[in-house]
Amino acid sequence: MRPADLRGFLAARAAAGAGNATRARQLAAVRGFLRYLARTAGLAPLALANIRGPRARPPVPRALTSDQAKEVAARTGSIHQPGHAERPAEQAARDVALFTLLYGCGLRIAEALALDVRDAPLPGGQAALRVTGKGESSGWCRCCRRCAAPSPTTWWNAAPPPEAPLFRGARGARLDPAVAQKSMRHYRRLAGLPEHATPHALRHSFATHLLGGGADLRAIQELLGHASLSTTQRYTAVDAAALLETWRRAHPRSG
């Protein structure tokens, strides 16, 4: 086999409709098999370093509609599975506050669950919410009154100490992300929401809805805590798809 044969194989797969990610996996498999033959069967190694695999396109973020995101933020705490005991009011209030914060501020779930009581602004105030971003980068995210989490006393039953976790589990420790994801999973099944309705989808929805409302891309980058603007530019594809779908439904010549 020559390098030209491998390039021809990739070209044939592309002509057959294989996507970039599929061809990249196939190229990796062939490379691994040829290295195995070179080690075990004495096959002369090929000059594969110059053969670049196709770049996999990053997936387009899947956002919820505005109504779906608001419903998740406001009603996740009210989930009740048939045959199960009703959830304590403290846990329901905690989940409503958490998912409202994810959608209202575009936080990652790890960022939200890392918050302590001292990081949260007082209810009704105009202070900023202190967020430690990905990679230990510290930033400030301003919470408006409608998006700020309710007072933690609604799920603490007492005034919590400043160093305590803002969102805690049933045993008093910092809330596990798996517990929050499970609450969202139960709610989306009972409410008939799509399978991509996850806590991280609320972050995607935050950015997509801001962009659709005319927000500046650079401002969205700062709110999301992205180090590179190219990461934020993924949301332009979501907005363009929404505009195209609106055109197809409404324009008289779209058909």
CYANA upper distance limits for C-alpha pairs under 8 A (distance plus 0.5 A):
  1 MET  CA      5 ASP  CA      6.74
  1 MET  CA      6 LEU  CA      8.15
  2 ARG  CA      6 LEU  CA      7.28
  2 ARG  CA     46 LEU  CA      7.61
  3 PRO  CA      7 ARG  CA      6.85
  3 PRO  CA     46 LEU  CA      7.54
  3 PRO  CA     47 ALA  CA      7.41
  3 PRO  CA     48 LEU  CA      7.21
  3 PRO  CA     51 ILE  CA      7.98
  4 ALA  CA      8 GLY  CA      6.59
  5 ASP  CA      9 PHE  CA      6.66
  6 LEU  CA     10 LEU  CA      6.87
  7 ARG  CA     11 ALA  CA      6.70
  7 ARG  CA     51 ILE  CA      8.08
  8 GLY  CA     12 ALA  CA      6.61
  9 PHE  CA     13 ARG  CA      6.73
 10 LEU  CA     14 ALA  CA      6.70
 10 LEU  CA     23 ARG  CA      7.09
 10 LEU  CA     27 LEU  CA      8.16
 11 ALA  CA     15 ALA  CA      6.73
 12 ALA  CA     16 ALA  CA      6.75
 13 ARG  CA     17 GLY  CA      7.06
 13 ARG  CA     18 ALA  CA      6.03
 13 ARG  CA     23 ARG  CA      7.53
 14 ALA  CA     18 ALA  CA      5.56
 14 ALA  CA     19 GLY  CA      7.28
 14 ALA  CA     23 ARG  CA      8.03
 18 ALA  CA     22 THR  CA      6.48
 18 ALA  CA     23 ARG  CA      6.88
 19 GLY  CA     23 ARG  CA      6.77
 20 ASN  CA     24 ALA  CA      6.57
 20 ASN  CA     54 PRO  CA      5.86
 20 ASN  CA     55 ARG  CA      6.60
 20 ASN  CA     56 ALA  CA      5.60
 20 ASN  CA     57 ARG  CA      7.73
 21 ALA  CA     25 ARG  CA      6.80
 21 ALA  CA     54 PRO  CA      7.82
 21 ALA  CA     55 ARG  CA      7.66
 21 ALA  CA     56 ALA  CA      5.30
 21 ALA  CA     57 ARG  CA      8.07
 22 THR  CA     26 GLN  CA      6.76
 23 ARG  CA     27 LEU  CA      6.53
 23 ARG  CA     53 GLY  CA      8.00
 23 ARG  CA     54 PRO  CA      7.31
 24 ALA  CA     28 ALA  CA      6.72
 24 ALA  CA     53 GLY  CA      5.91
 24 ALA  CA     54 PRO  CA      6.18
 24 ALA  CA     55 ARG  CA      7.80
 24 ALA  CA     56 ALA  CA      7.91
 25 ARG  CA     29 ALA  CA      6.71
 26 GLN  CA     30 VAL  CA      6.75
 27 LEU  CA     31 ARG  CA      6.61
 27 LEU  CA     53 GLY  CA      7.22
 28 ALA  CA     32 GLY  CA      6.63
 29 ALA  CA     33 PHE  CA      6.69
 30 VAL  CA     34 LEU  CA      6.63
 31 ARG  CA     35 ARG  CA      6.70
 31 ARG  CA     48 LEU  CA      8.12
 32 GLY  CA     36 TYR  CA      6.70
 33 PHE  CA     37 LEU  CA      6.79
 34 LEU  CA     38 ALA  CA      6.65
 34 LEU  CA     43 LEU  CA      8.42
 34 LEU  CA     45 PRO  CA      7.95
 35 ARG  CA     39 ARG  CA      6.80
 35 ARG  CA     45 PRO  CA      7.57
 36 TYR  CA     40 THR  CA      6.60
 36 TYR  CA     41 ALA  CA      8.45
 37 LEU  CA     41 ALA  CA      5.53
 37 LEU  CA     42 GLY  CA      7.09
 37 LEU  CA     43 LEU  CA      6.19
 38 ALA  CA     42 GLY  CA      5.46
 38 ALA  CA     43 LEU  CA      4.85
 38 ALA  CA     44 ALA  CA      6.52
 38 ALA  CA     45 PRO  CA      6.31
 39 ARG  CA     43 LEU  CA      8.02
 60 VAL  CA    234 ARG  CA      6.88
 60 VAL  CA    235 TYR  CA      7.81
 60 VAL  CA    237 ALA  CA      7.32
 60 VAL  CA    238 VAL  CA      7.12
 61 PRO  CA    201 ALA  CA      8.38
 61 PRO  CA    204 HIS  CA      6.69
 61 PRO  CA    234 ARG  CA      7.66
 61 PRO  CA    235 TYR  CA      7.25
 61 PRO  CA    238 VAL  CA      7.42
 62 ARG  CA    196 HIS  CA      7.45
 62 ARG  CA    201 ALA  CA      7.04
 62 ARG  CA    204 HIS  CA      7.20
 62 ARG  CA    205 SER  CA      8.34
 62 ARG  CA    238 VAL  CA      8.19
 63 ALA  CA    196 HIS  CA      8.48
 63 ALA  CA    197 ALA  CA      8.44
 63 ALA  CA    201 ALA  CA      5.99
 63 ALA  CA    202 LEU  CA      7.54
 63 ALA  CA    204 HIS  CA      5.69
 63 ALA  CA    205 SER  CA      5.05
 63 ALA  CA    208 THR  CA      7.40
 64 LEU  CA     68 GLN  CA      6.32
 64 LEU  CA     69 ALA  CA      6.26
 64 LEU  CA    197 ALA  CA      7.31
 64 LEU  CA    201 ALA  CA      7.28
 64 LEU  CA    202 LEU  CA      7.71
 64 LEU  CA    204 HIS  CA      8.43
 64 LEU  CA    205 SER  CA      6.14
 65 THR  CA     69 ALA  CA      6.64
 65 THR  CA    205 SER  CA      7.79
 66 SER  CA     70 LYS  CA      6.71
 66 SER  CA    205 SER  CA      8.03
 66 SER  CA    209 HIS  CA      7.63
 67 ASP  CA     71 GLU  CA      6.58
 68 GLN  CA     72 VAL  CA      6.68
 68 GLN  CA    193 LEU  CA      8.16
 69 ALA  CA     73 ALA  CA      6.68
 69 ALA  CA    103 TYR  CA      7.61
 69 ALA  CA    202 LEU  CA      7.01
 69 ALA  CA    205 SER  CA      7.57
 70 LYS  CA     74 ALA  CA      6.56
 71 GLU  CA     75 ARG  CA      6.17
 71 GLU  CA     76 THR  CA      8.13
 72 VAL  CA     76 THR  CA      5.79
 72 VAL  CA     99 PHE  CA      7.67
 72 VAL  CA    184 MET  CA      8.38
 72 VAL  CA    187 TYR  CA      8.40
 73 ALA  CA     96 VAL  CA      6.32
 73 ALA  CA     97 ALA  CA      8.24
 73 ALA  CA     98 LEU  CA      8.48
 73 ALA  CA     99 PHE  CA      5.32
 73 ALA  CA    100 THR  CA      5.07
 73 ALA  CA    103 TYR  CA      7.52
 74 ALA  CA     96 VAL  CA      6.26
 74 ALA  CA     99 PHE  CA      8.34
 74 ALA  CA    100 THR  CA      7.34
 75 ARG  CA     79 ILE  CA      7.81
 75 ARG  CA     96 VAL  CA      7.24
 76 THR  CA     92 ALA  CA      8.03
 76 THR  CA     95 ASP  CA      7.13
 76 THR  CA     96 VAL  CA      6.59
 76 THR  CA     99 PHE  CA      8.31
 76 THR  CA    183 SER  CA      7.67
 76 THR  CA    184 MET  CA      7.17
 76 THR  CA    187 TYR  CA      6.43
 77 GLY  CA     91 GLN  CA      7.69
 77 GLY  CA     92 ALA  CA      4.37
 77 GLY  CA     93 ALA  CA      6.70
 77 GLY  CA     94 ARG  CA      8.02
 77 GLY  CA     95 ASP  CA      5.79
 77 GLY  CA     96 VAL  CA      5.74
 78 SER  CA     92 ALA  CA      6.71
 79 ILE  CA     87 ARG  CA      8.43
 79 ILE  CA    183 SER  CA      8.42
 79 ILE  CA    186 HIS  CA      7.85
 79 ILE  CA    187 TYR  CA      6.21
 79 ILE  CA    190 LEU  CA      8.26
 80 HIS  CA     84 HIS  CA      7.75
 80 HIS  CA     85 ALA  CA      8.28
 80 HIS  CA     86 GLU  CA      6.47
 80 HIS  CA     87 ARG  CA      7.55
 81 GLN  CA     85 ALA  CA      8.38
 81 GLN  CA     86 GLU  CA      8.38
 81 GLN  CA    186 HIS  CA      8.32
 81 GLN  CA    190 LEU  CA      8.37
 87 ARG  CA     91 GLN  CA      7.25
 87 ARG  CA     92 ALA  CA      7.25
 88 PRO  CA     92 ALA  CA      7.01
 89 ALA  CA     93 ALA  CA      6.67
 89 ALA  CA    155 TRP  CA      8.06
 90 GLU  CA     94 ARG  CA      6.66
 90 GLU  CA    154 THR  CA      6.90
 90 GLU  CA    155 TRP  CA      4.58
 90 GLU  CA    156 TRP  CA      7.59
 90 GLU  CA    157 ASN  CA      8.34
 91 GLN  CA     95 ASP  CA      6.72
 91 GLN  CA    155 TRP  CA      6.96
 91 GLN  CA    170 ALA  CA      8.31
 92 ALA  CA     96 VAL  CA      6.79
 93 ALA  CA     97 ALA  CA      6.70
 93 ALA  CA    154 THR  CA      6.99
 93 ALA  CA    155 TRP  CA      6.54
 94 ARG  CA     98 LEU  CA      6.63
 94 ARG  CA    152 PRO  CA      8.25
 94 ARG  CA    154 THR  CA      8.14
 94 ARG  CA    155 TRP  CA      6.26
 94 ARG  CA    167 PHE  CA      7.24
 95 ASP  CA     99 PHE  CA      6.61
 95 ASP  CA    180 ALA  CA      7.81
 95 ASP  CA    183 SER  CA      8.41
 96 VAL  CA    100 THR  CA      6.43
 97 ALA  CA    101 LEU  CA      6.62
 97 ALA  CA    149 ALA  CA      5.40
 97 ALA  CA    150 PRO  CA      6.52
 98 LEU  CA    102 LEU  CA      6.84
 98 LEU  CA    112 ALA  CA      7.82
 98 LEU  CA    149 ALA  CA      7.56
 98 LEU  CA    167 PHE  CA      8.09
 99 PHE  CA    103 TYR  CA      6.75
 99 PHE  CA    199 PRO  CA      7.67
 99 PHE  CA    202 LEU  CA      8.23
100 THR  CA    104 GLY  CA      6.19
100 THR  CA    147 CYS  CA      6.87
100 THR  CA    148 ALA  CA      8.18
100 THR  CA    149 ALA  CA      7.30
101 LEU  CA    105 CYS  CA      6.16
101 LEU  CA    106 GLY  CA      7.89
101 LEU  CA    107 LEU  CA      7.69
101 LEU  CA    112 ALA  CA      8.09
101 LEU  CA    147 CYS  CA      6.71
101 LEU  CA    148 ALA  CA      6.89
101 LEU  CA    149 ALA  CA      6.41
102 LEU  CA    106 GLY  CA      5.62
102 LEU  CA    107 LEU  CA      5.45
102 LEU  CA    108 ARG  CA      7.36
102 LEU  CA    109 ILE  CA      7.46
102 LEU  CA    112 ALA  CA      7.76
102 LEU  CA    199 PRO  CA      7.72
102 LEU  CA    200 HIS  CA      8.46
102 LEU  CA    202 LEU  CA      6.48
102 LEU  CA    203 ARG  CA      6.58
103 TYR  CA    107 LEU  CA      7.90
103 TYR  CA    202 LEU  CA      5.34
103 TYR  CA    203 ARG  CA      6.28
103 TYR  CA    205 SER  CA      7.46
103 TYR  CA    206 PHE  CA      5.97
104 GLY  CA    143 CYS  CA      8.26
104 GLY  CA    147 CYS  CA      5.31
104 GLY  CA    148 ALA  CA      7.97
104 GLY  CA    206 PHE  CA      7.24
105 CYS  CA    141 CYS  CA      7.73
105 CYS  CA    142 ARG  CA      8.42
105 CYS  CA    143 CYS  CA      7.29
105 CYS  CA    147 CYS  CA      7.56
105 CYS  CA    203 ARG  CA      8.31
105 CYS  CA    206 PHE  CA      7.64
105 CYS  CA    223 LEU  CA      8.07
106 GLY  CA    202 LEU  CA      7.41
106 GLY  CA    203 ARG  CA      4.80
106 GLY  CA    204 HIS  CA      7.90
106 GLY  CA    205 SER  CA      8.47
106 GLY  CA    206 PHE  CA      5.80
106 GLY  CA    207 ALA  CA      7.45
106 GLY  CA    223 LEU  CA      7.79
106 GLY  CA    224 LEU  CA      6.68
107 LEU  CA    111 GLU  CA      6.65
107 LEU  CA    112 ALA  CA      6.75
107 LEU  CA    203 ARG  CA      6.51
107 LEU  CA    224 LEU  CA      7.42
108 ARG  CA    112 ALA  CA      6.91
108 ARG  CA    200 HIS  CA      6.93
108 ARG  CA    203 ARG  CA      7.13
109 ILE  CA    113 LEU  CA      6.63
109 ILE  CA    177 PRO  CA      7.51
109 ILE  CA    199 PRO  CA      7.15
109 ILE  CA    200 HIS  CA      7.31
110 ALA  CA    114 ALA  CA      6.55
110 ALA  CA    177 PRO  CA      7.70
111 GLU  CA    115 LEU  CA      7.25
111 GLU  CA    131 VAL  CA      7.12
111 GLU  CA    132 THR  CA      6.86
111 GLU  CA    133 GLY  CA      6.77
111 GLU  CA    134 LYS  CA      8.10
112 ALA  CA    131 VAL  CA      8.29
113 LEU  CA    165 PRO  CA      8.14
113 LEU  CA    166 LEU  CA      7.77
113 LEU  CA    167 PHE  CA      6.63
113 LEU  CA    174 ARG  CA      7.66
113 LEU  CA    175 LEU  CA      7.02
113 LEU  CA    176 ASP  CA      8.30
113 LEU  CA    177 PRO  CA      7.98
114 ALA  CA    132 THR  CA      8.31
114 ALA  CA    165 PRO  CA      7.65
114 ALA  CA    166 LEU  CA      8.42
114 ALA  CA    174 ARG  CA      8.46
115 LEU  CA    119 ASP  CA      6.55
115 LEU  CA    120 ALA  CA      7.97
115 LEU  CA    131 VAL  CA      7.61
115 LEU  CA    165 PRO  CA      6.61
115 LEU  CA    166 LEU  CA      6.12
115 LEU  CA    167 PHE  CA      8.06
116 ASP  CA    120 ALA  CA      7.65
116 ASP  CA    162 PRO  CA      7.33
116 ASP  CA    163 GLU  CA      6.40
116 ASP  CA    164 ALA  CA      6.05
116 ASP  CA    165 PRO  CA      4.72
116 ASP  CA    166 LEU  CA      5.10
116 ASP  CA    167 PHE  CA      8.32
117 VAL  CA    152 PRO  CA      8.10
117 VAL  CA    160 PRO  CA      7.72
117 VAL  CA    161 PRO  CA      7.59
117 VAL  CA    162 PRO  CA      5.42
117 VAL  CA    163 GLU  CA      6.76
117 VAL  CA    164 ALA  CA      6.31
117 VAL  CA    165 PRO  CA      6.39
117 VAL  CA    166 LEU  CA      5.12
118 ARG  CA    162 PRO  CA      5.10
118 ARG  CA    163 GLU  CA      6.91
119 ASP  CA    129 LEU  CA      6.52
119 ASP  CA    130 ARG  CA      5.73
119 ASP  CA    131 VAL  CA      7.97
120 ALA  CA    128 ALA  CA      8.27
120 ALA  CA    129 LEU  CA      5.85
120 ALA  CA    130 ARG  CA      7.45
120 ALA  CA    149 ALA  CA      8.44
120 ALA  CA    166 LEU  CA      8.28
121 PRO  CA    125 GLY  CA      7.05
121 PRO  CA    126 GLN  CA      7.95
121 PRO  CA    127 ALA  CA      5.91
121 PRO  CA    128 ALA  CA      6.73
121 PRO  CA    129 LEU  CA      6.33
121 PRO  CA    148 ALA  CA      8.17
122 LEU  CA    127 ALA  CA      7.88
122 LEU  CA    151 SER  CA      7.71
123 PRO  CA    145 ARG  CA      8.13
123 PRO  CA    148 ALA  CA      7.76
123 PRO  CA    149 ALA  CA      8.05
123 PRO  CA    150 PRO  CA      6.70
123 PRO  CA    151 SER  CA      6.37
124 GLY  CA    145 ARG  CA      6.18
125 GLY  CA    145 ARG  CA      7.55
126 GLN  CA    142 ARG  CA      8.45
126 GLN  CA    143 CYS  CA      7.82
126 GLN  CA    144 CYS  CA      7.47
126 GLN  CA    145 ARG  CA      7.75
127 ALA  CA    142 ARG  CA      7.60
127 ALA  CA    143 CYS  CA      7.98
128 ALA  CA    140 TRP  CA      6.94
128 ALA  CA    141 CYS  CA      6.43
128 ALA  CA    142 ARG  CA      4.94
128 ALA  CA    143 CYS  CA      6.54
129 LEU  CA    140 TRP  CA      6.59
129 LEU  CA    141 CYS  CA      5.80
129 LEU  CA    142 ARG  CA      6.21
129 LEU  CA    143 CYS  CA      6.76
130 ARG  CA    138 SER  CA      8.31
130 ARG  CA    139 GLY  CA      6.99
130 ARG  CA    140 TRP  CA      5.44
130 ARG  CA    141 CYS  CA      6.81
131 VAL  CA    138 SER  CA      6.67
131 VAL  CA    139 GLY  CA      5.98
131 VAL  CA    140 TRP  CA      6.26
131 VAL  CA    141 CYS  CA      7.12
132 THR  CA    136 GLU  CA      6.44
132 THR  CA    137 SER  CA      6.36
132 THR  CA    138 SER  CA      4.86
132 THR  CA    139 GLY  CA      6.53
133 GLY  CA    137 SER  CA      5.39
133 GLY  CA    138 SER  CA      5.97
133 GLY  CA    139 GLY  CA      7.00
133 GLY  CA    225 GLY  CA      7.08
134 LYS  CA    225 GLY  CA      8.28
139 GLY  CA    225 GLY  CA      8.01
141 CYS  CA    223 LEU  CA      7.04
143 CYS  CA    147 CYS  CA      6.49
143 CYS  CA    148 ALA  CA      5.77
144 CYS  CA    148 ALA  CA      6.50
150 PRO  CA    154 THR  CA      7.94
152 PRO  CA    156 TRP  CA      6.45
152 PRO  CA    159 ALA  CA      8.30
152 PRO  CA    160 PRO  CA      7.92
152 PRO  CA    166 LEU  CA      7.22
152 PRO  CA    167 PHE  CA      8.41
153 THR  CA    157 ASN  CA      5.79
153 THR  CA    158 ALA  CA      5.90
153 THR  CA    159 ALA  CA      6.19
153 THR  CA    160 PRO  CA      7.49
156 TRP  CA    160 PRO  CA      7.16
160 PRO  CA    164 ALA  CA      7.16
165 PRO  CA    173 ALA  CA      8.10
165 PRO  CA    174 ARG  CA      6.13
166 LEU  CA    174 ARG  CA      8.34
167 PHE  CA    174 ARG  CA      6.67
167 PHE  CA    175 LEU  CA      6.17
168 ARG  CA    172 GLY  CA      5.97
168 ARG  CA    173 ALA  CA      5.85
168 ARG  CA    174 ARG  CA      4.85
168 ARG  CA    175 LEU  CA      4.89
169 GLY  CA    173 ALA  CA      6.05
169 GLY  CA    174 ARG  CA      6.40
169 GLY  CA    175 LEU  CA      4.92
169 GLY  CA    176 ASP  CA      7.55
175 LEU  CA    179 VAL  CA      7.62
175 LEU  CA    180 ALA  CA      8.23
176 ASP  CA    180 ALA  CA      7.46
177 PRO  CA    181 GLN  CA      6.70
178 ALA  CA    182 LYS  CA      6.52
179 VAL  CA    183 SER  CA      6.84
180 ALA  CA    184 MET  CA      6.88
180 ALA  CA    199 PRO  CA      8.25
181 GLN  CA    185 ARG  CA      6.57
181 GLN  CA    198 THR  CA      7.29
181 GLN  CA    199 PRO  CA      6.98
182 LYS  CA    186 HIS  CA      6.67
183 SER  CA    187 TYR  CA      6.74
184 MET  CA    188 ARG  CA      6.60
184 MET  CA    197 ALA  CA      8.05
184 MET  CA    198 THR  CA      6.81
184 MET  CA    199 PRO  CA      7.48
185 ARG  CA    189 ARG  CA      6.87
185 ARG  CA    197 ALA  CA      8.27
185 ARG  CA    198 THR  CA      7.63
186 HIS  CA    190 LEU  CA      6.83
187 TYR  CA    191 ALA  CA      6.41
188 ARG  CA    192 GLY  CA      6.17
188 ARG  CA    193 LEU  CA      5.19
188 ARG  CA    194 PRO  CA      7.45
188 ARG  CA    195 GLU  CA      7.86
188 ARG  CA    197 ALA  CA      7.19
189 ARG  CA    193 LEU  CA      6.87
193 LEU  CA    197 ALA  CA      7.11
196 HIS  CA    201 ALA  CA      7.30
197 ALA  CA    201 ALA  CA      6.30
197 ALA  CA    202 LEU  CA      8.18
198 THR  CA    202 LEU  CA      7.45
199 PRO  CA    203 ARG  CA      7.83
200 HIS  CA    204 HIS  CA      7.12
201 ALA  CA    205 SER  CA      6.50
202 LEU  CA    206 PHE  CA      6.61
203 ARG  CA    207 ALA  CA      7.05
204 HIS  CA    208 THR  CA      6.56
205 SER  CA    209 HIS  CA      6.34
206 PHE  CA    210 LEU  CA      6.73
207 ALA  CA    211 LEU  CA      6.65
207 ALA  CA    220 ILE  CA      7.00
207 ALA  CA    224 LEU  CA      8.24
207 ALA  CA    235 TYR  CA      7.57
208 THR  CA    212 GLY  CA      6.59
208 THR  CA    235 TYR  CA      6.48
208 THR  CA    236 THR  CA      8.45
208 THR  CA    238 VAL  CA      7.43
208 THR  CA    239 ASP  CA      7.11
209 HIS  CA    213 GLY  CA      6.58
210 LEU  CA    214 GLY  CA      7.05
210 LEU  CA    215 ALA  CA      5.87
210 LEU  CA    220 ILE  CA      8.03
211 LEU  CA    215 ALA  CA      5.47
211 LEU  CA    216 ASP  CA      7.49
211 LEU  CA    217 LEU  CA      7.50
211 LEU  CA    220 ILE  CA      8.22
211 LEU  CA    235 TYR  CA      8.15
211 LEU  CA    236 THR  CA      8.07
211 LEU  CA    239 ASP  CA      7.63
212 GLY  CA    239 ASP  CA      6.61
215 ALA  CA    219 ALA  CA      7.68
215 ALA  CA    220 ILE  CA      7.63
216 ASP  CA    220 ILE  CA      6.91
217 LEU  CA    221 GLN  CA      6.71
217 LEU  CA    232 THR  CA      7.72
217 LEU  CA    233 GLN  CA      7.96
218 ARG  CA    222 GLU  CA      6.96
218 ARG  CA    229 LEU  CA      7.56
219 ALA  CA    223 LEU  CA      6.79
220 ILE  CA    224 LEU  CA      6.59
220 ILE  CA    232 THR  CA      7.88
221 GLN  CA    225 GLY  CA      6.53
221 GLN  CA    226 HIS  CA      5.90
221 GLN  CA    227 ALA  CA      8.34
221 GLN  CA    228 SER  CA      8.28
221 GLN  CA    229 LEU  CA      6.79
221 GLN  CA    232 THR  CA      6.21
222 GLU  CA    226 HIS  CA      7.00
226 HIS  CA    231 THR  CA      7.20
226 HIS  CA    232 THR  CA      7.35
227 ALA  CA    231 THR  CA      8.44
228 SER  CA    232 THR  CA      7.76
229 LEU  CA    233 GLN  CA      6.77
230 SER  CA    234 ARG  CA      7.60
233 GLN  CA    237 ALA  CA      8.13
234 ARG  CA    238 VAL  CA      7.82
235 TYR  CA    239 ASP  CA      6.91
236 THR  CA    240 ALA  CA      6.51
237 ALA  CA    241 ALA  CA      6.61
238 VAL  CA    242 ALA  CA      6.84
239 ASP  CA    243 LEU  CA      6.75
240 ALA  CA    244 LEU  CA      6.66
241 ALA  CA    245 GLU  CA      6.68
242 ALA  CA    246 THR  CA      6.73
243 LEU  CA    247 TRP  CA      6.70
244 LEU  CA    248 ARG  CA      6.69
245 GLU  CA    249 ARG  CA      6.82
246 THR  CA    250 ALA  CA      6.57
247 TRP  CA    251 HIS  CA      5.76
247 TRP  CA    254 SER  CA      7.35
248 ARG  CA    254 SER  CA      5.52
248 ARG  CA    255 GLY  CA      7.66
249 ARG  CA    254 SER  CA      8.00
250 ALA  CA    254 SER  CA      8.20
